């Protein structure tokens, strides 16, 4: 078990990815002027490059900008969009934490890819699988653990 898990680092710091203000503007379709305003108001935070005065943003702030834009387009106020984006980011962190712990391996069951989500019981006698039937259909199965030889 856990053949694939060893290939995944325990924690990948996506905030090491940085994006220039113009790149963020193009990716999210928010003007650089708007981004500077949001930064001035404390909704997002740029990182100043040591070599220049250019604004760069980490992945978390890119996600925050993208979510805020979505919520603004849905009719939220700027403050409401900021709060909703932060709630969404908190949920995604919890999902990532859960998956880093739960994910064990990718296997094949009945010719279909199956995600091994670890032991289903305290006795460690059965394993929970999420089987990918189609792009939009997942079947969950609890399968008795096979004896190791």
C-alpha positions as CSV (number, residue, x, y, z in Angstrom):
1,X,0.0,0.0,0.0
2,X,1.0,3.6,-0.4
3,X,3.0,3.1,-3.6
4,X,2.0,6.5,-5.0
5,X,1.9,8.4,-1.7
6,X,5.7,8.4,-1.5
7,X,5.8,10.5,-4.7
8,X,3.8,13.3,-3.2
9,X,5.6,15.7,-1.0
10,X,4.0,16.1,2.4
11,X,3.5,19.8,1.8
12,X,3.8,21.6,-1.4
13,X,4.1,25.4,-0.8
14,X,2.2,26.8,-3.8
15,X,2.9,30.3,-2.4
16,X,6.4,30.0,-3.8
17,X,4.8,30.5,-7.2
18,X,4.7,34.2,-7.9
19,X,2.9,36.2,-10.6
20,X,3.5,39.8,-11.8
21,X,0.6,42.2,-11.4
22,X,0.1,42.3,-15.2
23,X,-0.1,38.5,-15.3
24,X,-2.7,38.4,-12.5
25,X,-4.6,41.1,-14.4
26,X,-4.7,39.1,-17.6
27,X,-5.4,35.7,-15.9
28,X,-8.4,37.0,-13.9
29,X,-9.6,39.8,-16.1
30,X,-9.2,42.5,-13.4
31,X,-7.4,45.7,-14.2
32,X,-4.1,46.5,-12.6
33,X,-5.7,49.7,-11.3
34,X,-8.3,47.6,-9.5
35,X,-5.7,45.3,-8.1
36,X,-3.7,48.2,-6.7
37,X,-6.9,49.5,-5.1
38,X,-7.7,46.2,-3.5
39,X,-4.2,46.1,-2.1
40,X,-4.5,49.6,-0.8
41,X,-7.7,48.6,1.0
42,X,-6.0,45.5,2.5
43,X,-8.0,42.8,0.6
44,X,-5.0,41.4,-1.2
45,X,-1.2,41.6,-0.5
46,X,1.6,41.9,-2.9
47,X,5.2,40.9,-2.4
48,X,7.7,43.5,-3.4
49,X,10.5,42.1,-5.5
50,X,14.0,42.9,-4.0
51,X,15.3,43.8,-7.4
52,X,12.6,46.3,-8.3
53,X,9.5,47.9,-7.0
54,X,7.2,45.6,-9.1
55,X,4.2,44.1,-7.4
56,X,4.1,40.3,-7.5
57,X,1.5,38.0,-6.0
58,X,1.7,34.6,-4.5
59,X,-0.7,31.7,-5.3
60,X,-3.0,32.4,-2.4
61,X,-3.5,36.0,-3.5
62,X,-4.0,34.9,-7.1
63,X,-6.8,32.6,-5.8
64,X,-8.2,35.3,-3.7
65,X,-8.3,37.7,-6.6
66,X,-10.0,35.1,-8.8
67,X,-12.6,34.3,-6.2
68,X,-13.3,38.0,-5.4
69,X,-13.8,38.6,-9.1
70,X,-16.3,35.7,-9.3
71,X,-18.2,37.0,-6.3
72,X,-18.2,40.6,-7.5
73,X,-19.6,39.3,-10.9
74,X,-22.3,37.6,-8.8
75,X,-23.4,40.9,-7.3
76,X,-21.5,40.9,-4.0
77,X,-20.0,44.1,-2.5
78,X,-16.2,44.3,-2.5
79,X,-16.1,43.5,1.3
80,X,-18.6,40.7,0.8
81,X,-16.6,39.2,-2.1
82,X,-13.5,39.4,0.1
83,X,-15.2,37.6,3.0
84,X,-16.7,34.9,0.7
85,X,-13.3,34.4,-1.0
86,X,-11.6,33.9,2.4
87,X,-14.2,31.3,3.5
88,X,-13.7,29.5,0.2
89,X,-9.9,29.5,0.6
90,X,-10.3,28.1,4.2
91,X,-12.4,25.2,2.8
92,X,-9.9,24.4,0.1
93,X,-7.1,24.2,2.7
94,X,-9.1,21.7,4.7
95,X,-9.8,19.6,1.5
96,X,-6.1,19.7,0.7
97,X,-5.2,18.6,4.2
98,X,-7.7,15.8,4.1
99,X,-6.5,14.5,0.8
100,X,-2.9,14.6,1.8
101,X,-3.8,12.3,4.7
102,X,-6.4,10.1,3.1
103,X,-4.9,9.4,-0.3
104,X,-2.9,6.2,-0.3
105,X,-2.7,4.9,-3.9
106,X,-4.3,4.6,-7.3
107,X,-5.3,1.0,-8.1
108,X,-7.5,-0.7,-10.6
109,X,-10.8,-2.4,-9.6
110,X,-13.0,-4.0,-12.2
111,X,-10.8,-2.4,-14.9
112,X,-11.5,1.1,-13.5
113,X,-9.2,3.5,-11.7
114,X,-9.8,3.4,-8.0
115,X,-8.5,5.9,-5.4
116,X,-7.4,4.1,-2.2
117,X,-8.6,6.4,0.6
118,X,-7.1,4.3,3.4
119,X,-8.6,2.1,6.1
120,X,-12.3,2.3,6.7
121,X,-12.3,0.8,10.2
122,X,-10.2,1.0,13.3
123,X,-9.2,-2.6,13.1
124,X,-7.6,-1.9,9.6
125,X,-9.4,-4.8,8.0
126,X,-11.2,-2.9,5.2
127,X,-10.3,-0.1,2.8
128,X,-12.4,2.7,1.3
129,X,-12.1,3.2,-2.4
130,X,-13.5,5.8,-4.7
131,X,-13.9,4.2,-8.1
132,X,-14.1,6.5,-11.1
133,X,-16.8,5.0,-13.3
134,X,-17.0,8.0,-15.7
135,X,-15.8,11.6,-15.6
136,X,-18.9,12.5,-13.6
137,X,-19.7,9.3,-11.6
138,X,-17.8,8.0,-8.6
139,X,-18.8,4.8,-6.8
140,X,-17.6,4.2,-3.2
141,X,-16.8,0.7,-2.0
142,X,-15.4,-0.8,1.2
143,X,-13.3,-3.8,0.4
144,X,-11.8,-6.3,2.8
145,X,-8.0,-6.0,3.0
146,X,-6.2,-8.9,1.3
147,X,-3.7,-10.8,3.4
148,X,-0.1,-9.8,2.5
149,X,2.2,-12.6,1.4
